[in-house]
């Protein structure tokens, strides 16, 4: 019974171990690496007719947001969780179609590969996982702790699902083999070489202005390539932003207030019934109390180097004499007033060291066998080497130091100040001049230390005040936005001109989709996106929003619905393609002739040559990437002239001078392995995408988030 009670006490731990092991198991086996409706839907979406209930989905989203530690918004988490659900459902549907199942012995086999198999409670006298012991444990758990057993059943279901997925992907991998013929082709694509002569009639020889492309031609192209031009519903907006920021008058008022801190303050003392004079910032002796009382940030006693200041005024501040004050000065939206408290000419030290650990020291690893005496002797030997003329301390550290990373840092610790290192180390480097090399013993081991540089540090007292907009400024900004909104609402087509007359800048954000969270120039602003996709919002409508201290007036200027892209939206992409096609047709007519010389002469160009061409690297030196041309070269007989070829950069006519075929070999294994690896990687990236492309998927994320 004592053992049983011990097992019960470990239940949660065991379940957690199983869960983690399962997660690692599944990951390692994975290949490669609408509109708003009038009523609220009851599911987040469907995948091939299978509903995804909203309640369970919400819990998953909450967990995702929690795990992201505030780095993801609800809508971002929802999109991620939806994608995971879609992939899981699609895989399960495929697994069900194939009739894949997992039996008890397979579950046991999986468990035997997890850390659970190393638990002493479940191994036999030979240290091997004993399924009977684990089964007995589960039977006991079922009888005495039903809640924990239910948790185990959840883990078991996850194991089964993971195993089914592994079987599914294994079946796919089995079909990715490479034949010897395929490997041989790959070999020749890399090794066979061709030399050609050619004439190139460049597309750039015809001015784009001389080629006309009509909207109907673009529309026909879109229809022929429907998959390429399918679009989500989108919205384009223009907007103005007014920041709740302080005015020049607010900044000046705060400067005057902070300047008063330099003057003595007369305060009535209720105990003495007389006025007391309290010293100003430049004369006060109780610096900490003064700073803490008047500053938005507390007093910092630390000494800092010039680099630590990270201020545009670093040089000025660092050069201040002790007791002197600088400011007020503006920095990062704050007004600051600084006083030099103290200076330390050697307050920062730069040093390098070689750490020699020994068994029992804090820097020791499980593989450390060196005794303390041996460590000391080695440190003394290295000290002698380091002090020798022409010694390379960094090289000695890289070769001998037990400090992680010493091999690429050469033992360099950079600059550090008092309090950053253990006491014996600190005392040595601050007490000795630059160039000193010696041995220091700490709890980490023996250090061969070299003092390489020293730098001054200072102690500053700084009063920081964030300049906030005054009530008058806030009222003025609100009135400005409200007046603009009123005028723009009356004349929505004149949005830009009204903004200009109001001294406001109009910005744009295009291609916003219903599940978007981020808007360029505004950051996270889900409320605007939701308004844009509300069925009541029409083109030309505008609305005022507040977000993060900003007033925003946004106007919907264009909307596109799900389906094929509009001609005007894709014209910048399609038009150059059609222009090139028309140029190719013209140049092909010009590229006719009995010889390359005749074609070149007729077009006032020259015959060029290219040697050592391979199928694996379809680059034509001086022309660019031309796979059609290289492919044609290996399909022509020697001496034959090709038909005009519409390449990437020009229309070509080629003549093969020679083709060198690589000799056959008995072993194409390397090529087969390369092809198989490439196929596996592509399959790992493409399986789920392929399933998604062929599935009927509907999601209602924007209705809930």
Secondary structure, DSSP 8 states (H G I E B T S, - for coil): -HHHHHHHHTHHHHHHHHHHHHHHHHHHHSS------SS--SEEEEETTEEEEHHHHHHHHHHHHHHTTTSS-HHHHHHHHHHHHHHHHHHHHHHHHHT----HHHHHHHHTTSGGGG-GGGB-TTS-B-HHHHHHHHHHHHHH-HHHHHHHHHHHHHHHHHHHHHHHHHHHHHTT---HHHHHHHHHHHH-EEEEEEEEEEGGGS-GGG----HHHHHHHHHHTGGGGEE--EEEEEEEEEE----HHHHHHHHHHHHGGGS-EEEEETTTTEEEEE--TTT-S-HHHHHHHH-SS------B-HHHH-STTHHHHHH--TT-EEEEEEETTEEEEEEEEEEEEEEEEEEEEEEE--TTSTT--TT----HHHHHHHHHHHHHHHHSTT--HHHHHHHH--STTHHHHTTEEEEEETTSS-HHHHHHHHHS-TT-EEEEEETTEEEEEEEEEEEEEEEEEEEEEE----HHHHHHHHHHHHHHHHHHHHTGGGHHHHHHHTT---EEEEEE-TT--EETTTEE-HHHHHHHTSTT--TT-EEEEEETTEEEEEEEEEEE-SEE--HHHHHHHHHHHHHHHHHHHHHHHHT--SSHHHHHHHTT---EEEEEEBTTB-EETTTEE-HHHHHHHTTS-TT-B---EE-SSEEEEEEEEEEE-----S--HHHHHHHHHHHHHHHHHHHHHHHHHHS-EEE-HHHH-
